[in-house]
Amino acid sequence: LLRKRIKGANVVSITQHNFDRIIEIKVKKDKYYTIVVELFDKGNIILLDEDNNIILPLKRKRFSDRDISSKKEYQFPEERGIDPISISETELKELFASSDKDLVRTLAMNNLGSLYAEEIIKRANEFEEIDKHTPSTDLSGSQIANLNKAIHLLFDNLQEEHFKPQIVKKDSKEDVVAFDLVKYDGFEKTYFDNFNEACDEFYSKKVNTDIKNIKEAAWNKKVNKFEKRLKLQEETLDNFHKTIETSQHKGEVIYSNYTTIENLVKVVNNAISKDYSYKEIGKTLKEAKKNGLKEAEIFESIDKMGVLTLKLNETSININPKLTIPENAEIYYEKAKKAKKKTKGATIAIENTKKQLEKIKAKKEVAMEHISVPKKRVKKNLKWYEKLRWFVTSDNVLVIGGRDAGTNEAVVKKYMDNNDIYLHADIHGATSTVIKLEGNKVNDSILKESGEFAASFSTAWSKGFTTQDVFWVNPEQVTKTPEAGEFLPKGSFVIRGNRNYIRSAKVRIAIGIVDYEGKRLMAGPVDALETHCDNFIVLKPGYTKKTAIAKKILHEINEDDLITLDDIIRVLPSGKCDVDEEYHLRKKYEKN
């Protein structure tokens, strides 16, 4: 809707509403429009007509005193806080008289924030000592006068445009401000030409750090998964070794105390044969142990299944009286054997996990080194032809084309000379293409490449055509004067006389970095790119979105970090693309 209503409009004024976080951009096209940008809460953009009625908001919202929806009159939010640029001493007195908070909180909560509240108090202290924690109602008349003076001294910088954009730093504290602050005396300061540059530098670092932290946390989660698994596997293997050691030792203890254990087992089995319960047997053996009976010295307990727990040489073992002594020992030896078998599988699992852990750590390291973070935008000094579509033929002849209706007009009216050649795809919706001969003679190679260029940057691409006819004429045949009663829209021209045709020009382009008046990105016919660079990508009409294909191209050709994703998207044809894999495979085989 914004594009439909205000594209091509002239900006009349940009103002801030009072001291609020609201920007009004007034523009004029066929009529006046106002774009209101609300920079509070989650933000909003609202388009208004001449009568201040809402045409359409980005987000529809309804408040108790405001209705942000179509066809409603736009109302500014209720004014809150103070306007430090225009506030008077009387208004400041009224503010403090009605506040139940201390000085610094009263200023901070009335549009100033903590930083500038403290700055005002520091500046006022140059005239009179004022404690920032003084209750607002306790301030004297002279203190209020000096605070008012400090407010105007500080914010006069805004009105008089005395800006000193800077990033201040001291230890871990870092901030960006528009002018010198007393609060930041003693801080290391880096000055910038304008506040936008200062903010760009400050916040891009912050955003980049946040992105890296988020990415690192995601990778750490993956690494931790394998580290936890490894720790658990190592603990399990350690337990197997302990089981082997303790089980073998218990088996040996049983054999080394064979007679002692056998004697006790006989006593227990004898009692069982006389129908004594396990509870009674346990009680009797404990009393016997207490009374010093030698056979009962090793007894500890008996469970409800009749299994004895004995203590021999500081080692606790379980003996089932229903089994022989060797059978009891074999239980422990068998347990040790099973644990030993499991150690092999556990060792293999640990080695596999270690390999996986190293692999994921290596991936993390590579990912963190090549992490994609927003880069500070640097305005490029484009050559005149880079503002259009362009390429250089294999014969080093510059060919230009329009990007839209406006640049189509410019190509013909501003850049086409008498000895040039004009080309246009024989289809509705195409770029006006001009071969800048500049004394060179036109040949079949130049016409073929220029024809492919004109065909590719036409609606033939978005329609999925593989070839397209293109015609060419001399400059004097191109006119903006229509036949009587006809109308020519912007960017359109009338061709007089005979047309020369380039039949079945290929709808295909290549993209690469060429050295033409310096290193720059060029999109043009394959033959031209083959001549001027070694590393390029050939594209054809397809099904992949521009952003996805641009990322792939960027990865392949941006060896010296010369270009950005936006640069590539800008030179792509209108419509979806695919990489011409057949071309690249053929070239690969030719090299081999």
C-alpha positions as CSV (number, residue, x, y, z in Angstrom):
1,L,0.0,0.0,0.0
2,L,2.8,2.4,0.8
3,R,4.5,1.7,-2.5
4,K,1.2,2.2,-4.3
5,R,0.3,5.5,-2.6
6,I,3.7,7.2,-2.2
7,K,6.2,5.7,-4.6
8,G,7.8,8.6,-6.4
9,A,6.5,11.2,-3.9
10,N,8.6,14.1,-2.6
11,V,9.4,14.4,1.1
12,V,8.1,17.7,2.3
13,S,9.1,17.5,6.0
14,I,10.3,15.2,8.7
15,T,9.4,16.2,12.3
16,Q,9.2,14.8,15.8
17,H,5.9,15.1,17.6
18,N,6.7,17.2,20.7
19,F,9.4,15.3,22.6
20,D,7.7,12.0,22.1
21,R,9.0,8.9,20.2
22,I,6.8,9.7,17.2
23,I,8.1,10.8,13.8
24,E,5.9,12.5,11.2
25,I,7.1,12.2,7.5
26,K,5.0,14.4,5.2
27,V,5.1,13.6,1.5
28,K,3.5,15.0,-1.6
29,K,2.5,13.2,-4.7
30,D,-1.0,13.7,-6.3
31,K,-1.9,14.9,-2.8
32,Y,-0.4,15.2,0.7
33,Y,0.2,12.1,2.8
34,T,1.7,11.7,6.3
35,I,3.6,8.6,7.4
36,V,3.5,8.4,11.2
37,V,6.2,6.2,12.8
38,E,5.6,5.3,16.4
39,L,8.8,4.1,18.1
40,F,7.3,2.9,21.4
41,D,5.9,-0.4,22.6
42,K,6.4,-2.8,19.6
43,G,6.3,0.1,17.1
44,N,3.9,1.0,14.3
45,I,3.7,2.7,10.9
46,I,0.5,4.5,10.0
47,L,-0.4,6.1,6.7
48,L,-2.6,9.2,6.9
49,D,-4.5,11.3,4.3
50,E,-4.7,15.0,4.0
51,D,-7.4,15.2,6.7
52,N,-5.4,13.2,9.2
53,N,-7.6,10.1,8.7
54,I,-5.9,6.7,8.8
55,I,-5.6,5.0,5.4
56,L,-4.0,1.9,6.8
57,P,-1.8,1.1,9.8
58,L,0.9,-1.6,9.9
59,K,-0.7,-2.9,13.1
60,R,-4.3,-2.4,14.1
61,K,-4.5,-1.4,17.8
62,R,-7.2,-0.2,20.1
63,F,-6.6,1.6,23.4
64,S,-9.0,3.2,25.8
65,D,-8.4,6.6,24.3
66,R,-7.1,5.7,20.8
67,D,-8.3,3.5,17.9
68,I,-5.6,2.8,15.3
69,S,-7.6,1.4,12.5
70,S,-8.6,2.4,8.9
71,K,-10.9,5.4,8.3
72,K,-10.5,6.6,11.9
73,E,-9.0,10.0,12.7
74,Y,-5.4,9.6,13.9
75,Q,-4.9,10.8,17.5
76,F,-1.5,11.2,19.1
77,P,-1.1,9.4,22.5
78,E,-1.6,11.4,25.6
79,E,1.3,13.6,26.3
80,R,3.4,12.5,29.2
81,G,6.5,13.7,30.9
82,I,8.2,17.0,30.1
83,D,9.7,18.6,27.0
84,P,13.2,19.6,28.1
85,I,13.6,21.9,25.1
86,S,10.6,24.1,26.0
87,I,10.0,23.5,29.7
88,S,9.9,26.6,32.0
89,E,11.0,27.0,35.6
90,T,7.3,27.3,36.7
91,E,6.5,24.0,35.0
92,L,9.5,22.3,36.6
93,K,8.3,23.6,40.0
94,E,4.9,22.1,39.4
95,L,6.4,18.8,38.4
96,F,8.5,18.5,41.6
97,A,5.6,19.7,43.8
98,S,3.4,16.9,42.5
99,S,6.0,14.2,42.7
100,D,6.3,11.7,45.7
101,K,9.7,10.5,44.5
102,D,13.2,11.8,44.9
103,L,14.9,14.1,42.4
104,V,16.6,11.6,40.1
105,R,13.6,9.3,39.8
106,T,11.3,12.2,39.1
107,L,13.5,13.4,36.2
108,A,14.1,9.9,34.9
109,M,10.4,9.0,34.8
110,N,9.4,12.1,32.9
111,N,10.9,11.5,29.5
112,L,14.6,11.9,30.5
113,G,15.7,8.4,31.5
114,S,18.4,7.7,34.1
115,L,21.4,8.8,32.1
116,Y,20.2,12.3,31.3
117,A,18.5,12.7,34.7
118,E,21.9,12.2,36.4
119,E,23.6,14.4,33.8
120,I,21.3,17.3,34.5
121,I,21.9,16.9,38.3
122,K,25.7,16.8,37.7
123,R,25.5,20.0,35.6
124,A,23.3,21.7,38.2
125,N,25.9,20.8,40.9
126,E,28.3,23.2,39.1
127,F,26.1,26.1,40.4
128,E,24.8,24.6,43.7
129,E,25.2,21.4,45.6
130,I,22.1,19.2,45.1
131,D,21.8,15.6,46.3
132,K,20.1,13.4,43.6
133,H,18.2,11.5,46.4
134,T,16.6,14.7,47.7
135,P,12.8,14.4,47.8
136,S,11.4,16.4,45.0
137,T,9.1,18.4,47.3
138,D,12.1,19.4,49.4
139,L,13.9,21.2,46.6
140,S,14.5,24.9,47.2
141,G,13.6,27.6,44.7
142,S,17.3,28.2,43.7
143,Q,17.9,24.5,43.3
144,I,14.9,24.2,40.9
145,A,16.2,27.3,39.0
146,N,19.7,25.7,38.6
147,L,18.1,22.4,37.5
148,N,16.1,24.3,34.9
149,K,19.3,26.1,33.8
150,A,21.1,22.7,33.5
151,I,18.3,21.2,31.4
152,H,18.5,24.0,28.9
153,L,22.3,24.0,28.8
154,L,22.2,20.3,28.0
155,F,19.4,20.3,25.4
156,D,20.4,23.6,23.7
157,N,22.9,21.3,22.0
158,L,20.0,19.7,20.2
159,Q,18.4,23.0,19.1
160,E,21.8,24.5,18.0
161,E,22.9,21.2,16.5
162,H,26.2,21.2,18.5
163,F,26.7,17.5,18.0
164,K,29.7,15.5,18.9
165,P,28.7,11.9,18.2
166,Q,30.8,9.5,20.2
167,I,31.3,6.1,21.7
168,V,32.5,6.3,25.3
169,K,34.3,3.4,27.0
170,K,35.7,2.7,30.5
171,D,36.4,-0.8,31.7
172,S,33.2,-2.8,30.9
173,K,31.0,0.3,30.6
174,E,30.3,1.4,27.0
175,D,27.7,3.8,25.5
176,V,26.9,5.9,22.5
177,V,25.9,9.6,22.9
178,A,25.3,12.6,20.6
179,F,27.4,15.1,22.6
180,D,29.8,15.4,25.5
181,L,28.4,14.5,28.9
182,V,29.9,15.5,32.2
183,K,29.0,12.0,33.5
184,Y,31.4,10.5,31.0
185,D,34.4,12.7,31.8
186,G,37.5,10.5,32.1
187,F,36.1,7.9,29.6
188,E,37.9,6.9,26.5
189,K,36.0,8.6,23.6
190,T,35.9,7.8,19.9
191,Y,34.3,10.5,17.8
192,F,32.3,10.1,14.5
193,D,31.2,12.4,11.7
194,N,27.5,11.8,12.5
195,F,25.3,10.1,15.1
196,N,24.2,7.5,12.6
197,E,27.7,6.2,12.1
198,A,28.3,6.2,15.9
199,C,25.1,4.1,16.4
200,D,25.9,1.8,13.5
201,E,29.3,1.1,15.0
202,F,28.0,0.7,18.6
203,Y,24.9,-1.4,17.9
204,S,26.5,-3.6,15.1
205,K,29.1,-4.8,17.7
206,K,26.4,-5.5,20.2
207,V,24.2,-7.3,17.7
208,N,27.2,-9.3,16.4
209,T,28.1,-10.3,19.9
210,D,24.5,-11.4,20.6
211,I,24.4,-13.4,17.4
212,K,27.7,-15.1,18.2
213,N,26.5,-15.9,21.8
214,I,23.2,-17.4,20.5
215,K,25.0,-19.5,17.8
216,E,27.7,-20.6,20.4
217,A,25.0,-21.6,22.9
218,A,23.3,-23.7,20.2
219,W,26.5,-25.5,19.3
220,N,27.4,-25.9,23.0
221,K,24.1,-27.8,23.4
222,K,25.1,-30.2,20.7
223,V,28.6,-30.6,22.2
224,N,27.2,-31.1,25.7
225,K,24.9,-33.9,24.4
226,F,28.0,-35.9,23.4
227,E,30.0,-34.9,26.4
228,K,27.2,-36.2,28.7
229,R,26.9,-39.4,26.7
230,L,30.7,-39.9,27.0
231,K,30.7,-39.2,30.7
232,L,27.9,-41.8,31.2
233,Q,29.7,-44.4,29.1
234,E,33.0,-43.9,30.9
235,E,31.2,-44.2,34.3
236,T,29.5,-47.4,33.0
237,L,32.9,-48.8,31.9
238,D,34.4,-47.9,35.2
239,N,31.6,-49.7,37.0
240,F,32.2,-52.8,34.9
241,H,35.9,-52.8,35.9
242,K,34.9,-52.4,39.5
243,T,32.4,-55.3,39.2
244,I,35.1,-57.5,37.7
245,E,37.5,-56.7,40.5
246,T,35.1,-57.0,43.4
247,S,33.3,-60.2,42.0
248,Q,36.6,-62.0,41.5
249,H,37.8,-61.0,44.9
250,K,34.6,-62.3,46.6
251,G,34.9,-65.6,44.7
252,E,38.5,-65.9,46.1
253,V,37.4,-65.0,49.6
254,I,34.8,-67.8,49.5
255,Y,37.4,-70.4,48.6
256,S,40.0,-69.1,51.1
257,N,37.3,-69.4,53.9
258,Y,35.8,-72.6,52.5
259,T,35.7,-74.5,55.9
260,T,34.4,-71.5,58.0
261,I,31.6,-70.8,55.5
262,E,30.7,-74.5,55.2
263,N,30.4,-74.9,59.0
264,L,28.0,-72.0,59.2
265,V,25.9,-73.2,56.3
266,K,25.6,-76.6,58.0
267,V,24.3,-74.9,61.1
268,V,21.7,-72.9,59.1
269,N,20.6,-75.9,57.0
270,N,20.2,-78.0,60.2
271,A,18.0,-75.3,61.7
272,I,16.0,-75.1,58.4
273,S,15.4,-78.9,58.6
274,K,14.0,-78.4,62.0
275,D,11.4,-75.9,60.7
276,Y,13.0,-72.8,62.2
277,S,12.0,-69.6,60.3
278,Y,14.7,-67.5,58.7
279,K,13.9,-64.8,61.3
280,E,14.4,-67.2,64.2
281,I,17.7,-68.4,62.6
282,G,18.9,-64.8,62.2
283,K,18.0,-64.0,65.8
284,T,19.8,-67.1,67.1
285,L,23.0,-66.5,65.1
286,K,23.2,-62.9,66.3
287,E,22.9,-64.0,69.9
288,A,25.5,-66.7,69.2
289,K,27.8,-64.1,67.7
290,K,27.3,-61.9,70.7
291,N,28.2,-64.8,73.0
292,G,31.4,-65.5,71.0
293,L,30.5,-68.6,69.1
294,K,33.3,-69.1,66.5
295,E,31.0,-70.3,63.7
296,A,28.8,-67.2,64.1
297,E,31.6,-64.6,64.0
298,I,31.3,-64.1,60.2
299,F,27.4,-63.8,60.3
300,E,25.9,-60.4,59.5
301,S,22.3,-61.1,58.4
302,I,19.8,-63.4,56.7
303,D,17.1,-62.1,54.4
304,K,13.5,-63.4,53.9
305,M,14.7,-65.8,51.1
306,G,17.3,-67.4,53.4
307,V,20.4,-65.8,51.7
308,L,23.2,-65.1,54.2
309,T,25.3,-62.0,54.3
310,L,28.7,-62.8,55.7
311,K,31.7,-60.5,56.4
312,L,35.1,-62.1,55.7
313,N,38.4,-60.2,55.7
314,E,36.4,-56.9,55.6
315,T,34.6,-58.2,52.5
316,S,30.8,-58.6,52.5
317,I,29.5,-61.6,50.6
318,N,26.2,-63.3,50.0
319,I,25.8,-67.1,50.5
320,N,22.8,-69.1,49.5
321,P,22.7,-72.1,51.9
322,K,20.7,-74.1,49.4
323,L,23.8,-74.1,47.1
324,T,27.2,-75.7,47.6
325,I,30.2,-73.5,48.4
326,P,31.7,-73.8,44.9
327,E,28.3,-72.9,43.4
328,N,28.2,-69.7,45.5
329,A,31.7,-68.8,44.4
330,E,30.8,-69.5,40.8
331,I,28.0,-66.9,41.0
332,Y,30.6,-64.2,41.6
333,Y,33.0,-65.6,39.0
334,E,30.1,-65.6,36.4
335,K,29.2,-62.0,37.3
336,A,32.8,-61.0,36.7
337,K,32.8,-62.8,33.3
338,K,29.6,-61.0,32.2
339,A,31.0,-57.6,33.2
340,K,34.3,-58.4,31.3
341,K,32.3,-59.2,28.1
342,K,30.4,-55.9,28.4
343,T,33.6,-53.9,28.7
344,K,34.5,-54.6,25.1
345,G,31.2,-53.1,23.8
346,A,31.5,-50.2,26.2
347,T,35.0,-49.4,25.0
348,I,33.9,-49.4,21.4
349,A,30.9,-47.2,22.3
350,I,33.3,-44.8,24.1
351,E,35.6,-44.6,21.0
352,N,32.7,-43.9,18.7
353,T,31.4,-41.2,21.0
354,K,34.9,-39.6,21.2
355,K,35.0,-39.5,17.4
356,Q,31.5,-38.0,17.2
357,L,32.5,-35.4,19.9
358,E,35.7,-34.4,18.1
359,K,33.7,-34.1,14.8
360,I,31.0,-31.9,16.4
361,K,33.7,-29.8,18.1
362,A,35.4,-29.3,14.7
363,K,32.1,-28.4,13.1
364,K,31.5,-25.9,15.9
365,E,34.9,-24.3,15.4
366,V,34.4,-23.9,11.6
367,A,30.9,-22.6,12.1
368,M,32.0,-20.0,14.7
369,E,34.8,-18.9,12.4
370,H,32.5,-18.4,9.4
371,I,29.5,-17.1,11.4
372,S,27.4,-14.8,9.4
373,V,26.8,-11.5,11.2
374,P,25.4,-8.3,9.9
375,K,28.1,-6.1,8.6
376,K,28.2,-2.3,8.9
377,R,26.9,-0.9,5.7
378,V,29.5,0.9,3.6
379,K,28.2,3.1,0.9
380,K,29.8,2.1,-2.4
381,N,30.9,4.6,-4.9
382,L,29.2,3.1,-8.0
383,K,30.2,3.9,-11.5
384,W,27.5,5.4,-13.6
385,Y,26.8,2.2,-15.5
386,E,26.5,0.2,-12.2
387,K,23.3,2.1,-11.5
388,L,21.9,0.4,-14.6
389,R,22.1,-3.2,-15.9
390,W,25.4,-3.7,-17.7
391,F,28.1,-6.0,-18.9
392,V,31.3,-5.9,-21.0
393,T,31.4,-8.0,-24.1
394,S,34.2,-10.4,-24.9
395,D,35.4,-7.6,-27.3
396,N,35.6,-5.1,-24.3
397,V,32.5,-3.1,-25.5
398,L,30.2,-1.8,-22.7
399,V,26.5,-2.7,-23.0
400,I,24.0,-1.1,-20.7
401,G,20.3,-1.7,-20.0
402,G,17.5,-0.1,-17.9
403,R,16.4,-1.6,-14.6
404,D,12.9,-0.1,-14.7
405,A,10.8,2.4,-16.6
406,G,12.8,5.4,-15.2
407,T,16.2,3.9,-16.1
408,N,14.9,2.7,-19.5
409,E,14.2,6.4,-20.2
410,A,17.7,7.4,-19.0
411,V,19.4,4.8,-21.1
412,V,17.9,6.2,-24.3
413,K,17.7,9.9,-23.5
414,K,20.9,10.3,-21.5
415,Y,23.3,7.6,-22.4
416,M,22.6,6.5,-26.1
417,D,24.8,8.2,-28.7
418,N,24.3,8.5,-32.4
419,N,26.8,5.7,-33.3
420,D,25.4,3.2,-30.7
421,I,23.0,0.3,-31.2
422,Y,19.6,-0.1,-29.5
423,L,18.3,-3.6,-28.7
424,H,15.0,-4.8,-27.2
425,A,13.6,-8.3,-26.6
426,D,10.6,-8.9,-28.9
427,I,8.3,-9.3,-25.9
428,H,6.3,-7.0,-23.7
429,G,8.3,-6.1,-20.6
430,A,12.0,-5.9,-21.3
431,T,15.0,-3.7,-20.7
432,S,16.0,-1.0,-23.2
433,T,19.6,-2.2,-24.1
434,V,22.3,0.0,-25.7
435,I,25.6,-1.1,-27.1
436,K,28.1,1.7,-26.4
437,L,30.3,1.3,-29.5
438,E,32.4,4.4,-28.9
439,G,34.1,4.1,-32.3
440,N,34.2,0.3,-32.4
441,K,32.5,-1.6,-35.2
442,V,29.6,-3.9,-34.4
443,N,30.2,-7.6,-35.1
444,D,28.3,-10.9,-34.8
445,S,29.9,-11.6,-31.4
446,I,28.8,-8.3,-29.9
447,L,25.3,-8.7,-31.3
448,K,25.0,-12.3,-30.1
449,E,26.1,-11.4,-26.5
450,S,24.0,-8.2,-26.4
451,G,21.0,-10.2,-27.6
452,E,21.3,-12.8,-24.8
453,F,21.6,-9.9,-22.3
454,A,18.4,-8.2,-23.6
455,A,16.5,-11.6,-23.7
456,S,17.6,-12.5,-20.2
457,F,16.5,-9.2,-18.7
458,S,13.0,-9.4,-20.0
459,T,9.8,-11.2,-19.0
460,A,11.0,-14.2,-21.0
461,W,13.0,-15.1,-17.9
462,S,10.0,-15.1,-15.5
463,K,7.9,-17.0,-18.1
464,G,10.6,-19.7,-18.1
465,F,11.6,-19.4,-21.8
466,T,14.9,-20.9,-22.9
467,T,15.2,-18.6,-25.9
468,Q,13.8,-15.3,-27.1
469,D,13.9,-13.2,-30.3
470,V,15.6,-9.8,-29.9
471,F,15.6,-6.9,-32.4
472,W,18.1,-4.2,-32.9
473,V,18.0,-0.8,-34.6
474,N,20.0,2.4,-35.0
475,P,19.5,5.3,-32.5
476,E,17.7,7.5,-35.0
477,Q,14.9,4.9,-35.3
478,V,14.1,5.2,-31.6
479,T,11.6,7.9,-30.7
480,K,9.4,9.0,-27.9
481,T,6.8,10.5,-30.3
482,P,3.8,8.3,-30.6
483,E,1.3,8.1,-33.5
484,A,-1.6,10.6,-33.3
485,G,-4.1,9.6,-30.6
486,E,-1.7,7.1,-29.0
487,F,0.0,7.4,-25.5
488,L,3.4,6.1,-24.5
489,P,3.9,5.2,-20.9
490,K,7.2,6.0,-19.1
491,G,10.1,3.9,-20.3
492,S,8.4,3.0,-23.6
493,F,9.6,4.0,-27.1
494,V,8.4,3.9,-30.7
495,I,10.6,2.2,-33.3
496,R,10.5,3.6,-36.8
497,G,11.7,1.7,-39.9
498,N,13.0,-1.8,-40.4
499,R,14.2,-4.0,-37.5
500,N,17.1,-6.4,-37.5
501,Y,16.5,-9.6,-35.6
502,I,18.7,-11.9,-33.4
503,R,16.7,-15.1,-33.5
504,S,16.5,-17.5,-30.5
505,A,18.9,-15.6,-28.2
506,K,19.6,-17.7,-25.2
507,V,17.8,-16.8,-22.0
508,R,20.8,-17.5,-19.7
509,I,23.3,-15.4,-17.8
510,A,26.5,-15.8,-15.8
511,I,27.6,-13.9,-12.7
512,G,31.1,-13.3,-11.6
513,I,33.6,-10.7,-10.4
514,V,35.5,-9.0,-13.3
515,D,38.3,-6.5,-13.4
516,Y,36.8,-3.6,-15.3
517,E,37.9,-0.2,-14.0
518,G,38.5,-2.1,-10.8
519,K,37.0,-5.3,-9.3
520,R,33.2,-5.4,-9.6
521,L,30.3,-7.8,-9.9
522,M,29.0,-8.4,-13.5
523,A,26.0,-10.2,-14.7
524,G,26.0,-10.9,-18.5
525,P,26.2,-13.5,-21.2
526,V,28.3,-16.7,-20.6
527,D,30.8,-15.9,-23.4
528,A,31.6,-12.5,-21.8
529,L,32.1,-14.0,-18.3
530,E,34.3,-16.8,-19.8
531,T,36.5,-14.0,-21.3
532,H,36.8,-11.8,-18.3
533,C,36.9,-14.1,-15.2
534,D,37.7,-17.7,-14.2
535,N,35.1,-18.1,-11.4
536,F,31.5,-17.6,-12.3
537,I,28.1,-19.2,-11.9
538,V,25.7,-19.7,-14.9
539,L,22.0,-19.3,-14.2
540,K,18.9,-20.2,-16.1
541,P,15.2,-19.6,-15.5
542,G,14.1,-22.0,-12.7
543,Y,12.3,-22.5,-9.4
544,T,14.8,-21.3,-6.7
545,K,14.1,-18.0,-4.9
546,K,16.5,-15.1,-5.4
547,T,17.8,-15.1,-1.8
548,A,18.6,-18.8,-1.8
549,I,20.4,-18.7,-5.2
550,A,22.2,-15.5,-4.2
551,K,23.6,-17.2,-1.1
552,K,24.9,-20.0,-3.2
553,I,26.5,-17.6,-5.7
554,L,28.1,-15.5,-2.8
555,H,29.6,-18.7,-1.3
556,E,31.1,-19.7,-4.7
557,I,32.5,-16.4,-6.1
558,N,33.1,-14.1,-3.1
559,E,36.7,-15.1,-2.5
560,D,38.1,-11.7,-1.4
561,D,34.9,-10.6,0.4
562,L,34.3,-7.9,-2.2
563,I,30.5,-8.2,-2.5
564,T,27.5,-8.7,-0.3
565,L,24.3,-10.7,-0.7
566,D,22.4,-7.5,-1.6
567,D,24.9,-6.9,-4.5
568,I,24.1,-10.3,-6.0
569,I,20.3,-10.0,-5.6
570,R,20.5,-6.6,-7.3
571,V,22.0,-8.0,-10.5
572,L,19.7,-11.0,-10.8
573,P,17.0,-11.1,-13.4
574,S,13.4,-10.7,-12.4
575,G,12.0,-14.2,-11.4
576,K,13.3,-17.4,-9.9
577,C,16.5,-19.0,-11.1
578,D,18.4,-22.3,-11.0
579,V,22.1,-23.0,-11.5
580,D,22.8,-24.4,-15.0
581,E,24.4,-27.7,-13.7
582,E,24.6,-29.1,-17.2
583,Y,26.9,-26.3,-18.2
584,H,29.1,-26.6,-15.1
585,L,29.4,-30.4,-15.5
586,R,30.4,-30.1,-19.1
587,K,33.1,-27.6,-18.3
588,K,34.4,-29.8,-15.5
589,Y,34.7,-32.8,-17.9
590,E,36.4,-30.5,-20.5
591,K,39.0,-29.5,-18.0
592,N,39.7,-33.1,-17.0
